[in-house]
Amino acid sequence: MNRELSYYEFSQLSKEEQQELVMNSAEPIGSTKRRDVDFELFRLYDFYVEIVYNADRTKVVSLTSYLKSTH
């Protein structure tokens, strides 16, 4: 994909397409680990995406997108 997607367009993609786009195009912001899960936050275009992995990072537990706050 060459063009920037909106938050809505991103949310319409399959989880696999979302994950691929994040891994190839997003800017990593930070990560943390709690017990047996890893959390990683990315900036993609004008919104954020959080990916949660199992402890050995072999499986994505969840992928959630968030709009930037306007205040």
PDB file of N, CA, C and O in Angstrom:
ATOM      1  N   MET A   1       0.832  -1.184   0.000  1.00  0.00           N
ATOM      2  CA  MET A   1       0.000   0.000   0.000  1.00  0.00           C
ATOM      3  C   MET A   1       0.872   1.240   0.000  1.00  0.00           C
ATOM      4  O   MET A   1       1.772   1.376   0.828  1.00  0.00           O
ATOM      5  N   ASN A   2       0.604   2.138  -0.924  1.00  0.00           N
ATOM      6  CA  ASN A   2       1.427   3.326  -1.051  1.00  0.00           C
ATOM      7  C   ASN A   2       0.825   4.538  -0.362  1.00  0.00           C
ATOM      8  O   ASN A   2       1.558   5.458  -0.001  1.00  0.00           O
ATOM      9  N   ARG A   3      -0.455   4.565  -0.173  1.00  0.00           N
ATOM     10  CA  ARG A   3      -1.088   5.757   0.371  1.00  0.00           C
ATOM     11  C   ARG A   3      -1.413   5.578   1.849  1.00  0.00           C
ATOM     12  O   ARG A   3      -1.451   4.467   2.378  1.00  0.00           O
ATOM     13  N   GLU A   4      -1.641   6.703   2.481  1.00  0.00           N
ATOM     14  CA  GLU A   4      -1.991   6.688   3.887  1.00  0.00           C
ATOM     15  C   GLU A   4      -3.439   6.254   4.064  1.00  0.00           C
ATOM     16  O   GLU A   4      -4.322   6.714   3.341  1.00  0.00           O
ATOM     17  N   LEU A   5      -3.678   5.380   5.011  1.00  0.00           N
ATOM     18  CA  LEU A   5      -5.044   4.927   5.303  1.00  0.00           C
ATOM     19  C   LEU A   5      -5.615   5.723   6.465  1.00  0.00           C
ATOM     20  O   LEU A   5      -4.884   6.158   7.355  1.00  0.00           O
ATOM     21  N   SER A   6      -6.903   5.904   6.446  1.00  0.00           N
ATOM     22  CA  SER A   6      -7.575   6.516   7.589  1.00  0.00           C
ATOM     23  C   SER A   6      -7.761   5.441   8.677  1.00  0.00           C
ATOM     24  O   SER A   6      -7.621   4.244   8.429  1.00  0.00           O
ATOM     25  N   TYR A   7      -8.073   5.909   9.863  1.00  0.00           N
ATOM     26  CA  TYR A   7      -8.367   4.995  10.966  1.00  0.00           C
ATOM     27  C   TYR A   7      -9.506   4.051  10.566  1.00  0.00           C
ATOM     28  O   TYR A   7      -9.436   2.849  10.821  1.00  0.00           O
ATOM     29  N   TYR A   8     -10.556   4.597   9.938  1.00  0.00           N
ATOM     30  CA  TYR A   8     -11.694   3.786   9.528  1.00  0.00           C
ATOM     31  C   TYR A   8     -11.280   2.733   8.495  1.00  0.00           C
ATOM     32  O   TYR A   8     -11.673   1.572   8.605  1.00  0.00           O
ATOM     33  N   GLU A   9     -10.492   3.131   7.496  1.00  0.00           N
ATOM     34  CA  GLU A   9     -10.047   2.183   6.469  1.00  0.00           C
ATOM     35  C   GLU A   9      -9.201   1.074   7.091  1.00  0.00           C
ATOM     36  O   GLU A   9      -9.338  -0.095   6.732  1.00  0.00           O
ATOM     37  N   PHE A  10      -8.328   1.450   8.024  1.00  0.00           N
ATOM     38  CA  PHE A  10      -7.505   0.461   8.718  1.00  0.00           C
ATOM     39  C   PHE A  10      -8.391  -0.525   9.467  1.00  0.00           C
ATOM     40  O   PHE A  10      -8.149  -1.731   9.435  1.00  0.00           O
ATOM     41  N   SER A  11      -9.413  -0.015  10.138  1.00  0.00           N
ATOM     42  CA  SER A  11     -10.285  -0.890  10.938  1.00  0.00           C
ATOM     43  C   SER A  11     -11.085  -1.866  10.072  1.00  0.00           C
ATOM     44  O   SER A  11     -11.577  -2.875  10.577  1.00  0.00           O
ATOM     45  N   GLN A  12     -11.222  -1.577   8.772  1.00  0.00           N
ATOM     46  CA  GLN A  12     -11.952  -2.461   7.871  1.00  0.00           C
ATOM     47  C   GLN A  12     -11.083  -3.598   7.323  1.00  0.00           C
ATOM     48  O   GLN A  12     -11.607  -4.544   6.733  1.00  0.00           O
ATOM     49  N   LEU A  13      -9.768  -3.515   7.512  1.00  0.00           N
ATOM     50  CA  LEU A  13      -8.858  -4.575   7.063  1.00  0.00           C
ATOM     51  C   LEU A  13      -8.984  -5.796   7.970  1.00  0.00           C
ATOM     52  O   LEU A  13      -9.427  -5.677   9.112  1.00  0.00           O
ATOM     53  N   SER A  14      -8.604  -6.946   7.478  1.00  0.00           N
ATOM     54  CA  SER A  14      -8.557  -8.140   8.332  1.00  0.00           C
ATOM     55  C   SER A  14      -7.454  -7.957   9.371  1.00  0.00           C
ATOM     56  O   SER A  14      -6.554  -7.139   9.182  1.00  0.00           O
ATOM     57  N   LYS A  15      -7.519  -8.702  10.450  1.00  0.00           N
ATOM     58  CA  LYS A  15      -6.472  -8.614  11.489  1.00  0.00           C
ATOM     59  C   LYS A  15      -5.110  -8.962  10.910  1.00  0.00           C
ATOM     60  O   LYS A  15      -4.105  -8.380  11.318  1.00  0.00           O
ATOM     61  N   GLU A  16      -5.053  -9.889   9.977  1.00  0.00           N
ATOM     62  CA  GLU A  16      -3.785 -10.265   9.357  1.00  0.00           C
ATOM     63  C   GLU A  16      -3.226  -9.101   8.529  1.00  0.00           C
ATOM     64  O   GLU A  16      -2.029  -8.817   8.579  1.00  0.00           O
ATOM     65  N   GLU A  17      -4.101  -8.427   7.766  1.00  0.00           N
ATOM     66  CA  GLU A  17      -3.669  -7.269   6.982  1.00  0.00           C
ATOM     67  C   GLU A  17      -3.236  -6.117   7.889  1.00  0.00           C
ATOM     68  O   GLU A  17      -2.257  -5.425   7.607  1.00  0.00           O
ATOM     69  N   GLN A  18      -3.974  -5.921   8.976  1.00  0.00           N
ATOM     70  CA  GLN A  18      -3.605  -4.874   9.937  1.00  0.00           C
ATOM     71  C   GLN A  18      -2.222  -5.155  10.519  1.00  0.00           C
ATOM     72  O   GLN A  18      -1.374  -4.264  10.572  1.00  0.00           O
ATOM     73  N   GLN A  19      -1.999  -6.382  10.951  1.00  0.00           N
ATOM     74  CA  GLN A  19      -0.718  -6.744  11.554  1.00  0.00           C
ATOM     75  C   GLN A  19       0.428  -6.556  10.552  1.00  0.00           C
ATOM     76  O   GLN A  19       1.482  -6.027  10.906  1.00  0.00           O
ATOM     77  N   GLU A  20       0.227  -6.980   9.327  1.00  0.00           N
ATOM     78  CA  GLU A  20       1.261  -6.840   8.306  1.00  0.00           C
ATOM     79  C   GLU A  20       1.580  -5.368   8.048  1.00  0.00           C
ATOM     80  O   GLU A  20       2.747  -4.995   7.923  1.00  0.00           O
ATOM     81  N   LEU A  21       0.555  -4.543   7.971  1.00  0.00           N
ATOM     82  CA  LEU A  21       0.760  -3.122   7.744  1.00  0.00           C
ATOM     83  C   LEU A  21       1.518  -2.479   8.903  1.00  0.00           C
ATOM     84  O   LEU A  21       2.424  -1.674   8.685  1.00  0.00           O
ATOM     85  N   VAL A  22       1.153  -2.831  10.122  1.00  0.00           N
ATOM     86  CA  VAL A  22       1.852  -2.295  11.299  1.00  0.00           C
ATOM     87  C   VAL A  22       3.317  -2.715  11.275  1.00  0.00           C
ATOM     88  O   VAL A  22       4.200  -1.883  11.480  1.00  0.00           O
ATOM     89  N   MET A  23       3.582  -3.982  11.028  1.00  0.00           N
ATOM     90  CA  MET A  23       4.963  -4.477  11.041  1.00  0.00           C
ATOM     91  C   MET A  23       5.813  -3.845   9.937  1.00  0.00           C
ATOM     92  O   MET A  23       7.019  -3.671  10.113  1.00  0.00           O
ATOM     93  N   ASN A  24       5.204  -3.502   8.813  1.00  0.00           N
ATOM     94  CA  ASN A  24       5.961  -2.966   7.680  1.00  0.00           C
ATOM     95  C   ASN A  24       6.000  -1.449   7.615  1.00  0.00           C
ATOM     96  O   ASN A  24       6.898  -0.891   6.984  1.00  0.00           O
ATOM     97  N   SER A  25       5.046  -0.759   8.255  1.00  0.00           N
ATOM     98  CA  SER A  25       4.939   0.686   8.033  1.00  0.00           C
ATOM     99  C   SER A  25       4.857   1.542   9.293  1.00  0.00           C
ATOM    100  O   SER A  25       5.041   2.756   9.213  1.00  0.00           O
ATOM    101  N   ALA A  26       4.590   0.952  10.437  1.00  0.00           N
ATOM    102  CA  ALA A  26       4.378   1.746  11.645  1.00  0.00           C
ATOM    103  C   ALA A  26       5.687   2.058  12.363  1.00  0.00           C
ATOM    104  O   ALA A  26       6.694   1.365  12.213  1.00  0.00           O
ATOM    105  N   GLU A  27       5.628   3.129  13.148  1.00  0.00           N
ATOM    106  CA  GLU A  27       6.773   3.542  13.965  1.00  0.00           C
ATOM    107  C   GLU A  27       6.582   3.001  15.379  1.00  0.00           C
ATOM    108  O   GLU A  27       5.580   3.319  16.019  1.00  0.00           O
ATOM    109  N   PRO A  28       7.521   2.189  15.888  1.00  0.00           N
ATOM    110  CA  PRO A  28       7.399   1.699  17.260  1.00  0.00           C
ATOM    111  C   PRO A  28       7.550   2.865  18.241  1.00  0.00           C
ATOM    112  O   PRO A  28       8.436   3.705  18.082  1.00  0.00           O
ATOM    113  N   ILE A  29       6.693   2.912  19.240  1.00  0.00           N
ATOM    114  CA  ILE A  29       6.742   3.978  20.240  1.00  0.00           C
ATOM    115  C   ILE A  29       7.281   3.462  21.562  1.00  0.00           C
ATOM    116  O   ILE A  29       8.092   4.123  22.211  1.00  0.00           O
ATOM    117  N   GLY A  30       6.831   2.284  21.958  1.00  0.00           N
ATOM    118  CA  GLY A  30       7.281   1.731  23.228  1.00  0.00           C
ATOM    119  C   GLY A  30       6.733   0.346  23.444  1.00  0.00           C
ATOM    120  O   GLY A  30       5.839  -0.116  22.735  1.00  0.00           O
ATOM    121  N   SER A  31       7.296  -0.310  24.448  1.00  0.00           N
ATOM    122  CA  SER A  31       6.824  -1.656  24.779  1.00  0.00           C
ATOM    123  C   SER A  31       6.992  -1.892  26.264  1.00  0.00           C
ATOM    124  O   SER A  31       7.785  -1.233  26.937  1.00  0.00           O
ATOM    125  N   THR A  32       6.230  -2.843  26.756  1.00  0.00           N
ATOM    126  CA  THR A  32       6.323  -3.246  28.153  1.00  0.00           C
ATOM    127  C   THR A  32       5.914  -4.706  28.256  1.00  0.00           C
ATOM    128  O   THR A  32       5.294  -5.261  27.348  1.00  0.00           O
ATOM    129  N   LYS A  33       6.270  -5.311  29.365  1.00  0.00           N
ATOM    130  CA  LYS A  33       5.941  -6.724  29.591  1.00  0.00           C
ATOM    131  C   LYS A  33       5.267  -6.841  30.951  1.00  0.00           C
ATOM    132  O   LYS A  33       5.716  -6.251  31.933  1.00  0.00           O
ATOM    133  N   ARG A  34       4.186  -7.609  30.994  1.00  0.00           N
ATOM    134  CA  ARG A  34       3.486  -7.898  32.248  1.00  0.00           C
ATOM    135  C   ARG A  34       3.216  -9.377  32.301  1.00  0.00           C
ATOM    136  O   ARG A  34       2.530  -9.931  31.443  1.00  0.00           O
ATOM    137  N   ARG A  35       3.752 -10.002  33.300  1.00  0.00           N
ATOM    138  CA  ARG A  35       3.615 -11.446  33.488  1.00  0.00           C
ATOM    139  C   ARG A  35       3.975 -12.197  32.221  1.00  0.00           C
ATOM    140  O   ARG A  35       5.146 -12.233  31.845  1.00  0.00           O
ATOM    141  N   ASP A  36       3.011 -12.792  31.558  1.00  0.00           N
ATOM    142  CA  ASP A  36       3.319 -13.629  30.400  1.00  0.00           C
ATOM    143  C   ASP A  36       2.875 -13.009  29.074  1.00  0.00           C
ATOM    144  O   ASP A  36       2.659 -13.721  28.094  1.00  0.00           O
ATOM    145  N   VAL A  37       2.737 -11.664  29.047  1.00  0.00           N
ATOM    146  CA  VAL A  37       2.376 -10.993  27.795  1.00  0.00           C
ATOM    147  C   VAL A  37       3.260  -9.766  27.550  1.00  0.00           C
ATOM    148  O   VAL A  37       3.702  -9.104  28.489  1.00  0.00           O
ATOM    149  N   ASP A  38       3.504  -9.484  26.279  1.00  0.00           N
ATOM    150  CA  ASP A  38       4.261  -8.310  25.849  1.00  0.00           C
ATOM    151  C   ASP A  38       3.306  -7.353  25.158  1.00  0.00           C
ATOM    152  O   ASP A  38       2.483  -7.769  24.343  1.00  0.00           O
ATOM    153  N   PHE A  39       3.415  -6.062  25.486  1.00  0.00           N
ATOM    154  CA  PHE A  39       2.598  -5.019  24.867  1.00  0.00           C
ATOM    155  C   PHE A  39       3.517  -4.131  24.053  1.00  0.00           C
ATOM    156  O   PHE A  39       4.564  -3.708  24.543  1.00  0.00           O
ATOM    157  N   GLU A  40       3.138  -3.841  22.813  1.00  0.00           N
ATOM    158  CA  GLU A  40       3.935  -2.964  21.977  1.00  0.00           C
ATOM    159  C   GLU A  40       3.009  -1.934  21.331  1.00  0.00           C
ATOM    160  O   GLU A  40       1.972  -2.277  20.764  1.00  0.00           O
ATOM    161  N   LEU A  41       3.412  -0.655  21.431  1.00  0.00           N
ATOM    162  CA  LEU A  41       2.614   0.431  20.884  1.00  0.00           C
ATOM    163  C   LEU A  41       3.310   1.021  19.665  1.00  0.00           C
ATOM    164  O   LEU A  41       4.521   1.244  19.671  1.00  0.00           O
ATOM    165  N   PHE A  42       2.522   1.272  18.616  1.00  0.00           N
ATOM    166  CA  PHE A  42       3.031   1.808  17.355  1.00  0.00           C
ATOM    167  C   PHE A  42       2.231   3.043  16.952  1.00  0.00           C
ATOM    168  O   PHE A  42       1.056   3.169  17.297  1.00  0.00           O
ATOM    169  N   ARG A  43       2.872   3.953  16.221  1.00  0.00           N
ATOM    170  CA  ARG A  43       2.172   5.057  15.571  1.00  0.00           C
ATOM    171  C   ARG A  43       2.078   4.706  14.096  1.00  0.00           C
ATOM    172  O   ARG A  43       3.083   4.384  13.462  1.00  0.00           O
ATOM    173  N   LEU A  44       0.871   4.768  13.553  1.00  0.00           N
ATOM    174  CA  LEU A  44       0.638   4.472  12.137  1.00  0.00           C
ATOM    175  C   LEU A  44      -0.251   5.584  11.589  1.00  0.00           C
ATOM    176  O   LEU A  44      -1.404   5.729  11.996  1.00  0.00           O
ATOM    177  N   TYR A  45       0.300   6.370  10.658  1.00  0.00           N
ATOM    178  CA  TYR A  45      -0.426   7.508  10.082  1.00  0.00           C
ATOM    179  C   TYR A  45      -0.870   8.439  11.195  1.00  0.00           C
ATOM    180  O   TYR A  45      -0.020   8.977  11.905  1.00  0.00           O
ATOM    181  N   ASP A  46      -2.169   8.651  11.375  1.00  0.00           N
ATOM    182  CA  ASP A  46      -2.619   9.580  12.423  1.00  0.00           C
ATOM    183  C   ASP A  46      -3.337   8.865  13.570  1.00  0.00           C
ATOM    184  O   ASP A  46      -4.217   9.442  14.209  1.00  0.00           O
ATOM    185  N   PHE A  47      -2.964   7.617  13.829  1.00  0.00           N
ATOM    186  CA  PHE A  47      -3.549   6.865  14.939  1.00  0.00           C
ATOM    187  C   PHE A  47      -2.505   5.911  15.515  1.00  0.00           C
ATOM    188  O   PHE A  47      -1.394   5.802  14.998  1.00  0.00           O
ATOM    189  N   TYR A  48      -2.876   5.227  16.586  1.00  0.00           N
ATOM    190  CA  TYR A  48      -1.984   4.293  17.274  1.00  0.00           C
ATOM    191  C   TYR A  48      -2.522   2.880  17.176  1.00  0.00           C
ATOM    192  O   TYR A  48      -3.725   2.666  17.027  1.00  0.00           O
ATOM    193  N   VAL A  49      -1.612   1.918  17.262  1.00  0.00           N
ATOM    194  CA  VAL A  49      -1.991   0.506  17.268  1.00  0.00           C
ATOM    195  C   VAL A  49      -1.211  -0.185  18.378  1.00  0.00           C
ATOM    196  O   VAL A  49       0.008  -0.042  18.473  1.00  0.00           O
ATOM    197  N   GLU A  50      -1.922  -0.935  19.216  1.00  0.00           N
ATOM    198  CA  GLU A  50      -1.286  -1.732  20.265  1.00  0.00           C
ATOM    199  C   GLU A  50      -1.393  -3.198  19.866  1.00  0.00           C
ATOM    200  O   GLU A  50      -2.467  -3.695  19.527  1.00  0.00           O
ATOM    201  N   ILE A  51      -0.251  -3.875  19.917  1.00  0.00           N
ATOM    202  CA  ILE A  51      -0.238  -5.318  19.672  1.00  0.00           C
ATOM    203  C   ILE A  51       0.195  -6.002  20.960  1.00  0.00           C
ATOM    204  O   ILE A  51       1.195  -5.621  21.570  1.00  0.00           O
ATOM    205  N   VAL A  52      -0.561  -7.008  21.366  1.00  0.00           N
ATOM    206  CA  VAL A  52      -0.255  -7.783  22.569  1.00  0.00           C
ATOM    207  C   VAL A  52       0.155  -9.178  22.119  1.00  0.00           C
ATOM    208  O   VAL A  52      -0.564  -9.844  21.374  1.00  0.00           O
ATOM    209  N   TYR A  53       1.321  -9.607  22.584  1.00  0.00           N
ATOM    210  CA  TYR A  53       1.885 -10.915  22.232  1.00  0.00           C
ATOM    211  C   TYR A  53       1.919 -11.816  23.453  1.00  0.00           C
ATOM    212  O   TYR A  53       1.917 -11.340  24.587  1.00  0.00           O
ATOM    213  N   ASN A  54       1.951 -13.139  23.212  1.00  0.00           N
ATOM    214  CA  ASN A  54       2.224 -14.058  24.316  1.00  0.00           C
ATOM    215  C   ASN A  54       3.702 -13.908  24.693  1.00  0.00           C
ATOM    216  O   ASN A  54       4.454 -13.253  23.973  1.00  0.00           O
ATOM    217  N   ALA A  55       4.121 -14.500  25.798  1.00  0.00           N
ATOM    218  CA  ALA A  55       5.455 -14.278  26.352  1.00  0.00           C
ATOM    219  C   ALA A  55       6.589 -14.585  25.381  1.00  0.00           C
ATOM    220  O   ALA A  55       7.585 -13.861  25.361  1.00  0.00           O
ATOM    221  N   ASP A  56       6.467 -15.628  24.584  1.00  0.00           N
ATOM    222  CA  ASP A  56       7.556 -15.960  23.661  1.00  0.00           C
ATOM    223  C   ASP A  56       7.375 -15.322  22.282  1.00  0.00           C
ATOM    224  O   ASP A  56       8.102 -15.638  21.340  1.00  0.00           O
ATOM    225  N   ARG A  57       6.381 -14.409  22.177  1.00  0.00           N
ATOM    226  CA  ARG A  57       6.130 -13.607  20.968  1.00  0.00           C
ATOM    227  C   ARG A  57       5.870 -14.462  19.721  1.00  0.00           C
ATOM    228  O   ARG A  57       6.187 -14.058  18.603  1.00  0.00           O
ATOM    229  N   THR A  58       5.298 -15.625  19.930  1.00  0.00           N
ATOM    230  CA  THR A  58       4.961 -16.484  18.792  1.00  0.00           C
ATOM    231  C   THR A  58       3.507 -16.323  18.352  1.00  0.00           C
ATOM    232  O   THR A  58       3.113 -16.819  17.297  1.00  0.00           O
ATOM    233  N   LYS A  59       2.709 -15.624  19.173  1.00  0.00           N
ATOM    234  CA  LYS A  59       1.292 -15.473  18.853  1.00  0.00           C
ATOM    235  C   LYS A  59       0.822 -14.079  19.248  1.00  0.00           C
ATOM    236  O   LYS A  59       1.125 -13.596  20.340  1.00  0.00           O
ATOM    237  N   VAL A  60       0.076 -13.434  18.346  1.00  0.00           N
ATOM    238  CA  VAL A  60      -0.562 -12.163  18.667  1.00  0.00           C
ATOM    239  C   VAL A  60      -1.833 -12.467  19.448  1.00  0.00           C
ATOM    240  O   VAL A  60      -2.714 -13.180  18.969  1.00  0.00           O
ATOM    241  N   VAL A  61      -1.915 -11.926  20.643  1.00  0.00           N
ATOM    242  CA  VAL A  61      -3.088 -12.132  21.489  1.00  0.00           C
ATOM    243  C   VAL A  61      -4.196 -11.156  21.086  1.00  0.00           C
ATOM    244  O   VAL A  61      -5.369 -11.523  21.019  1.00  0.00           O
ATOM    245  N   SER A  62      -3.802  -9.903  20.818  1.00  0.00           N
ATOM    246  CA  SER A  62      -4.783  -8.919  20.369  1.00  0.00           C
ATOM    247  C   SER A  62      -4.096  -7.795  19.611  1.00  0.00           C
ATOM    248  O   SER A  62      -2.899  -7.556  19.766  1.00  0.00           O
ATOM    249  N   LEU A  63      -4.873  -7.118  18.796  1.00  0.00           N
ATOM    250  CA  LEU A  63      -4.413  -5.953  18.055  1.00  0.00           C
ATOM    251  C   LEU A  63      -5.545  -4.936  18.149  1.00  0.00           C
ATOM    252  O   LEU A  63      -6.671  -5.207  17.731  1.00  0.00           O
ATOM    253  N   THR A  64      -5.237  -3.755  18.706  1.00  0.00           N
ATOM    254  CA  THR A  64      -6.248  -2.735  18.931  1.00  0.00           C
ATOM    255  C   THR A  64      -5.749  -1.408  18.391  1.00  0.00           C
ATOM    256  O   THR A  64      -4.593  -1.045  18.611  1.00  0.00           O
ATOM    257  N   SER A  65      -6.607  -0.678  17.684  1.00  0.00           N
ATOM    258  CA  SER A  65      -6.221   0.633  17.163  1.00  0.00           C
ATOM    259  C   SER A  65      -6.949   1.725  17.943  1.00  0.00           C
ATOM    260  O   SER A  65      -8.061   1.525  18.432  1.00  0.00           O
ATOM    261  N   TYR A  66      -6.290   2.898  18.049  1.00  0.00           N
ATOM    262  CA  TYR A  66      -6.804   4.028  18.807  1.00  0.00           C
ATOM    263  C   TYR A  66      -6.588   5.310  18.024  1.00  0.00           C
ATOM    264  O   TYR A  66      -5.539   5.499  17.408  1.00  0.00           O
ATOM    265  N   LEU A  67      -7.560   6.171  18.046  1.00  0.00           N
ATOM    266  CA  LEU A  67      -7.392   7.500  17.472  1.00  0.00           C
ATOM    267  C   LEU A  67      -6.605   8.374  18.436  1.00  0.00           C
ATOM    268  O   LEU A  67      -6.694   8.197  19.651  1.00  0.00           O
ATOM    269  N   LYS A  68      -5.838   9.312  17.905  1.00  0.00           N
ATOM    270  CA  LYS A  68      -5.123  10.269  18.761  1.00  0.00           C
ATOM    271  C   LYS A  68      -6.135  11.156  19.449  1.00  0.00           C
ATOM    272  O   LYS A  68      -7.163  11.511  18.873  1.00  0.00           O
ATOM    273  N   SER A  69      -5.838  11.509  20.674  1.00  0.00           N
ATOM    274  CA  SER A  69      -6.688  12.422  21.423  1.00  0.00           C
ATOM    275  C   SER A  69      -6.523  13.837  20.867  1.00  0.00           C
ATOM    276  O   SER A  69      -5.424  14.230  20.476  1.00  0.00           O
ATOM    277  N   THR A  70      -7.600  14.587  20.835  1.00  0.00           N
ATOM    278  CA  THR A  70      -7.531  15.949  20.322  1.00  0.00           C
ATOM    279  C   THR A  70      -7.306  16.979  21.411  1.00  0.00           C
ATOM    280  O   THR A  70      -7.240  18.171  21.110  1.00  0.00           O
ATOM    281  N   HIS A  71      -7.184  16.561  22.682  1.00  0.00           N
ATOM    282  CA  HIS A  71      -6.886  17.527  23.744  1.00  0.00           C
ATOM    283  C   HIS A  71      -5.643  17.173  24.458  1.00  0.00           C
ATOM    284  O   HIS A  71      -5.241  17.878  25.384  1.00  0.00           O
TER     285      HIS A  71
END
